[in-house]
Amino acid sequence: MAAAAVFLLLVLLGGATAATTPRLGVNYGQLGSDLPSPAAAVQLIRSIGAGAVKLYDANPAILSALAGTNLRVTVMLPNQLIPLAAANQSFADSWVRANLAPFRRSVRLRFLLVGNELLSDASLANSTWPALVPAMARLRRSLAALSLSSVKLGTTAAMDVLAASFPPSAGAFRDDVARPVVAPLLRFLRRTRSFFFLDAYPYFPWAASAGRIALNYALMEGGARAYTDPGSGLVYTNLLDQQLDAVAAAMARLGFADVPLALAETGWPNGGDYDQAGASPRNAAVYNRNLVRRMTASPPAGTPARPGAAIPTFVFSLFNENQKPGPGTERRWGILYPNGTEVYGIDLAGKAELPPLPPPADDGPYRGKIWCVAAPAAESRAAELAAAVEYACGQLKPVACGPIRPGGSCYKPGAPSFQAGYAFNLYWQQFRRSGGTCFFNTLATQTIEDPSTGSCEFPSVLL
């Protein structure tokens, strides 16, 4: 990439000084019951050296807190609003007028992302996928009409937008989206000089590889055995570069090799469930510190297929978010705990002296018995707990919850959490391999301490 083009990308992200001091951004999610106020969160964002922040909506309280901070701000139009924006210019105008125009002078608005990983959701194939680029076109007109023409548009895609990603040179988009959705999107991005925003997490292919991918290769730690792509001859020293170049190859295959990439989300979990390997504060610190070192390099490092390319990058995420559904790792990606203390030290500007890494953890999966039980505070949410028990029992055979009915071996009228744990455990035992989780909207948690008492035996999973 020519030096002038690299400088342009950096200026788009951070103004005239970005060519010498690029800073990473951070994702600020709000799926937590215990998160600090927007004003406090913005101060924390600044304390970790972030130069940008990405939101998953256009929250006015957060945007107000960002006013005057000089942080570059990315906002998002929710997936469900995309068809409305595509069909109606007045809707697009009113959304921009209500959500962005009040902040055009006080907040450094840089990107408007139209939807989040919508190409990962097949249920949106008919209603939303065809509306993506038309919505972006209408929103662009709205931005220009309201003196916000400097705001660039994009959308985020997960790695599952690819049908093939290995070796990187074989990267190709899925047939259901390549020509009908991605090609028009890339054409729009090229014409408007914007980015293809990618969510890429080396943790997931590493965790699924059953040891075939070395941990230090996934963590960009150095010392890993290099991989040579047989198709391109390019040499790879880390998994993130492979992911980025697989997407770059897919873009080139459609004729859009010149559209730049941005990392909308990347990171490493700092913890998870007992059956989730490699999620620890140390590994999260290693990955994100190496990410900062790589993405703040001057001149930009780029990737083997795109040497020297500047890649705008947002780390996921600012906080651990306790209300995110799914496996335990989903709630443990934060740089910070909700009380504002650091999970590990990091400086997204790549300048500060950092504290030592957290102590090593066992990176292998837990080997032993495990149960799913009610969380410690579940009993204070009696109505939700009762509804969750009925849901769990409703998914099982009618006799399965017999022990927690009156007269059963696990029936304890004064201990609803104990009875709920029995139902949660049966549900998780049966459905964990098909996607069931030990979560129940924060009401359940895993344990390695046998909850069985007396005649009430909780069956265990042996990992």
Stockholm file with secondary structure:
# STOCKHOLM 1.0

chainA/1-463         MAAAAVFLLLVLLGGATAATTPRLGVNYGQLGSDLPSPAAAVQLIRSIGAGAVKLYDANPAILSALAGTNLRVTVMLPNQLIPLAAANQSFADSWVRANLAPFRRSVRLRFLLVGNELLSDASLANSTWPALVPAMARLRRSLAALSLSSVKLGTTAAMDVLAASFPPSAGAFRDDVARPVVAPLLRFLRRTRSFFFLDAYPYFPWAASAGRIALNYALMEGGARAYTDPGSGLVYTNLLDQQLDAVAAAMARLGFADVPLALAETGWPNGGDYDQAGASPRNAAVYNRNLVRRMTASPPAGTPARPGAAIPTFVFSLFNENQKPGPGTERRWGILYPNGTEVYGIDLAGKAELPPLPPPADDGPYRGKIWCVAAPAAESRAAELAAAVEYACGQLKPVACGPIRPGGSCYKPGAPSFQAGYAFNLYWQQFRRSGGTCFFNTLATQTIEDPSTGSCEFPSVLL
#=GR chainA/1-463 SS CCHHHHHHHHHHHHCTTTTTSCCCEEEECCCCSSCCCHHHHHHHHHHTTCSEEEESSCCHHHHHHHTTSCCEEEEEECGGGHHHHHHCHHHHHHHHHHHTGGGTTTSEEEEEEEEESGGGCGGGTTTTGGGHHHHHHHHHHHHHHTTCTTCEEEEEEEGGGEEECSSGGGCEECHHHIIIIIHHHHHHHHHHTCCEEEECCTHHHHHHTTTSSCHHHHTTCSCCCCEECTTTCCEESSHHHHHHHHHHHHHHHTTCTTSCEEEEEECCCSCCCTTCTTCSHHHHHHHHHHHHHHHTCSSCCBCSSSBTCCCCEEESCSBCCTTCCSSGGGGCCCSBCTTSCBSSCCCTTSCSCCCCCCCCCCCSCCCSEEEEEECTTGGGSHHHHHHHHHHHHHTSCTTTTGGGSTTSTTCCTTCHHHHHHHHHHHHHHHHGGGTCCSCTTTTEEEESSCCCBTTBCCCCEEC
#=GC SS_cons         CCHHHHHHHHHHHHCTTTTTSCCCEEEECCCCSSCCCHHHHHHHHHHTTCSEEEESSCCHHHHHHHTTSCCEEEEEECGGGHHHHHHCHHHHHHHHHHHTGGGTTTSEEEEEEEEESGGGCGGGTTTTGGGHHHHHHHHHHHHHHTTCTTCEEEEEEEGGGEEECSSGGGCEECHHHIIIIIHHHHHHHHHHTCCEEEECCTHHHHHHTTTSSCHHHHTTCSCCCCEECTTTCCEESSHHHHHHHHHHHHHHHTTCTTSCEEEEEECCCSCCCTTCTTCSHHHHHHHHHHHHHHHTCSSCCBCSSSBTCCCCEEESCSBCCTTCCSSGGGGCCCSBCTTSCBSSCCCTTSCSCCCCCCCCCCCSCCCSEEEEEECTTGGGSHHHHHHHHHHHHHTSCTTTTGGGSTTSTTCCTTCHHHHHHHHHHHHHHHHGGGTCCSCTTTTEEEESSCCCBTTBCCCCEEC
//
